[in-house]
Amino acid sequence: MEIIGIVTRRTKGFYYLRLDDGTEVECKVKGQLFKDSRYNNQIAVGDKVRYRKSANDKVGLITGIEVRQSFLSRNRVGINAEQIIAANVDCLMIVAATQTPPFRSNLVNRLLVAAKAGNVTPVLVLTKKDLADQKTIDLLLEPYRTLDLEIIQSSIFDPQPDPRLLETLTGKTSVLSGQSGVGKSALLNKLFPGLDIRVGEVSQKTSKGSHTTTFAEMHRVAKNSFVIDTPGIREFGLWQVKRDDLCQVYPLISDYTDMCKHRNCRHVHEPDCGVKDAVDEGKIHKLLYSGYLSIYESLVN
């Protein structure tokens, strides 16, 4: 008999499933599973999978993956293949620091695109607010305050976390993503001290964090509330987003594409472009638009 479980973590060759009664089962994958094109993506944390018990009732065998309702994915580094980071999530918490490591707007923009493409609601969490003055913080966040986007500021030195953090995570499955060293694990430890997730240091020489989280892992933090901590990101290639598609998934751009004179307008060099007019009129922040151009140039037709 096949049973449904949710993948909560994986190690080399093994997947760990949470069942409805809260118990955990260790599984391997059926050898023929990925020969079917329907399952050509790896199994990810958050996936609902079917498995059957083994003869000795110790290690189960995953036989299939249920259809994903949402996902966060990227292009694998170095090869043209999709990497599913997390599946069936409601919220993507994009975690970025004011500095140490420096704020990377290009990475934030790419994660916003990935959230849109994967049917996930994004939230921007700015950590280490104690390391920057208010003017610097306002400059970093200015382009994103024009969006329909929840923005939360955080510091490990806050006596109490912003209550919106807990509100955002309650009753949902959320995934945290960002550079190494921005404080994803520290943020979770602050919110849920019982987790006790290992936290790394940021190199003073490179301003890059170390990968203390090596595999994505789902944590139960309250009734019907789960968070997925993920390894830090240094590169984030967008999967199956072409130049012609970018305007439909990049923040704000699609709101003005109907105002372009030419139906095939890419909103880069074309005349009579509704998007560029919106930039000139201040309806689309110039830094947000420059982020669109940067990602556009990195994509293929």
N, C-alpha and C positions, 0 to 999 in steps of 0.2 A: 504493500500500500504506500502511495506517495503522500508526503506531508509537506505543508507550506511552512517555510521559515524565512526570516529576514537576516541577511548577511550583516554582521556587526563588526567583523574584522577579518583579516586574512594574513597568513604568513606564507612562506614559500611552500606552495603545494597544498595548503590546507585552508579551508574556510570555516568560520564559526558562525552558527546560525542561532538566532533567538526565536524560540517557539512562543505560541500564544500564552502558555502557562509560565513563561519567564525562564525556562530552562535553556541551557546552551548545548548545542550539538556540534561536534567536530565532523567535518565532511571533506571528501575529495570530489573531484569532478569526473563524471562519466567520460571515458576516453573519446567517444564519438560525438560528444555534445557540440564541439566547435566546428565540426565538419559541415553542419547545417548552417547555411548562410544567415539564417535568422539569429544565430547566436555567435556572430563573428566578432563581437565585442567581449572583452573580459568581463567576468562577474565583478560587480563593484559593491562596496559597502552601501547598504540601503536597498539592494535588489531583493525582491521577493522571489524565492526559488523553490522548486519542488525537489524533494529528496526522498530516498527510501533507506530504511535501516539496513545495516549490514548483518551478515549471519551471526557475528559475535556481538552485535549491538554496541560496538565501540565507535567505529568510524562510518558515518553515513556516506551515501553516494548522491551527489547532485545530478539530477536528470533533466532539468529544464529551468528556464528563466521566465517569469511572468512579464507581461508588457510593462515597460516603464512609463509612469505618468509624468515624470519630470527627471531632469538629470543635469549635472555639471560635467562637461567634458572638454578636452583640449586635444590638440594634435601632439602625439608623442614626440619628445625631443629626439631629433636625428633621423626619424623615419616618418613616412606618410601613413599614419595609422591613428585611429581614435583611441584615446585613453579616457575611459569613464572614471571620473574622480569620485562621484557619489550619485546615487539614484534615488528616485522617489522622495525628494526633499521639497519642503515648502519654502524655505528661506535660505538665501546665500548671504552670509555675513562677510562682507569684504573688509578685511582688517588691514589697515595701513597705519604706519607710525608717522609722527611729525618729523622725526629724524632718528638716526641710529636704529635701523637703516633709513636712508632718506625716503621721503614720500615719492612714489612713482605713479604719476598720473596715467601713464600709458598702460600700466598693469591694471589700475582701477578701471580704466575705460574698457579694456579687453574683458575683464570679469563682468562688467555691466552688459556687454554684448553677449557673452556666454550665458548669462542669466536669462536674458531675453530669448535666446535661441533654445534654451532648455526648459522654458516655462517655469522659471523659478523667480520668486520675488527677492530683489537685492536690498540690502541694508548696508550703509557705509559706516564703519566703526573706526574712528580716528583715535589711536592709542598714543600714549606718552605725551599727552597734552602739557605735562609739566616741563617738557624740554623746549617749549617754544612759547613766544609771547603771543598775545591775542591777535596782533596785526598779521603775524606770519600764519597763524591758524586760519584767519579770515581769507587770506590770499589763497591758501591751499584748497579751502572748501568753496570758495566763491563760484566756480563753474558748476558745482554739483548742487548748490542751493537753488538753482533755476529748474531743477528736475523734480519730478514726483518721486522723491527718494528720501527715506528716513535716514538722518545723519545723527550719529551719537558720538560724543567725545568721551574719552576714558583715560584714566591714569591708575596705576596700581597704588598710588598714594591717596586716592579718594577714600574718605572715611567709609562711604557707602557707594556702591555702584549706582549708576544712573538706573532708575527703576524701569526705564524703557527697555533696557537690555533683557531683564527678566520677562517683561511683557512680550517682547519679540519672540523669545524662545519658548514661552509657555504654550503647551498644546500643539506643538509643531515638531517636525523633524527638520533641523537646520544644519547647514554645513559651514564651517569657517575656512576661509581661504585667504592667503596673502603671502608676502615674502617671509623667509626665515628671519626670526628675530623681532618681528613686529609685535609679538606678545599674544598670539592666539591662545597658547596653552596657559599663559599667565592670566589671561582674561577669564578663561574657564575656571581656573583655580580660585580666582577672586570671587566669582559668582557662585561656585559650588566647591567649597573647600574640601569636601570628602573625596573629590576625584583624585587629587594629589598627582597631577600629570607632571612629568619631568620637564623642567624649563632650562633652556640653554642660554649662553652668553653671546653677545654680538662682538665680533672681532673689531678691535680698535683700529687695526691696519686697513681692513677692507670695508668696514661698516656693514658687513654681511653677517647674518645669523647662522648658527649651526642647525643641522637637521636633527632636532631632538625627537620629533615625531617622524618615524620612518615609514609607517603605514597608516592609511586612513583607519580610524576606529570610531565606532558609534558608542556614545555613553548615554545611559538613561539618567536624566537629571531630575525628573519628577514624573508623576503619572501622565502618560501620553505625551511626554516631552523628551526628545532625544537630540543630542548634538553630535556632529561628526567632526572630529579634529583631523586635519590633513597635514601632510608634510609641506614645508615651505616651498614657495614657487620662485624660481629665478627666471624662467622663460614661460610664456603662455601663448602657444600658437593656437589660433582659432581653427576649429575643425569644421570643414565643409561650409565655410563662409566665404563666398566669392565676392569680387568687387561689386558685381551687380546686385548682390544681396545685402551688402553692408548697410545701405540706407534704411532698410526695413528693420534692422535690429540695433542700430546705433541710437543712443538717446537723443530724442527731440527731432532728429532729421526727418523721419517719416511724417511728422506733423506738417511739413511744408513742401513735400515733394509734389503734391497736386498743383502747386502754384508755379511750377516750372513750365516754360513754354514748350520744351521738347520732352516727349514721352520717355526717351532713352537717356535723359539727363543723369549724369553721375555726380553732379554737384561739386565739380572740381574746377574745370576751366570753361565750362559752357556758358554762353551768354543767356540773359533772361532766366536766371536760375532763382527759384523761389527760396531755396535754402540759403544761398549766398546773400540774397536780399534780407532774409531774416537775421543773418549774422550782422550785416551792416546796420540794421535797425535795432540791434541789441536784444533781439528775441532769442537768439542762440548765442551763448557766450563764445567769444573768440577762441579761448583756450579749449573749449569743448570741440569747436569746429576744427581746430588745428589737430586735435587728437583723432578726429575722423579722417583727416587727410593722411596722418601718419600711419594709421592702420590700413587705409586704402592702398597706400603705396607698398605695403608689405604683403598684400594679397595678390593672388593670381586671377586671371579672367575666368 
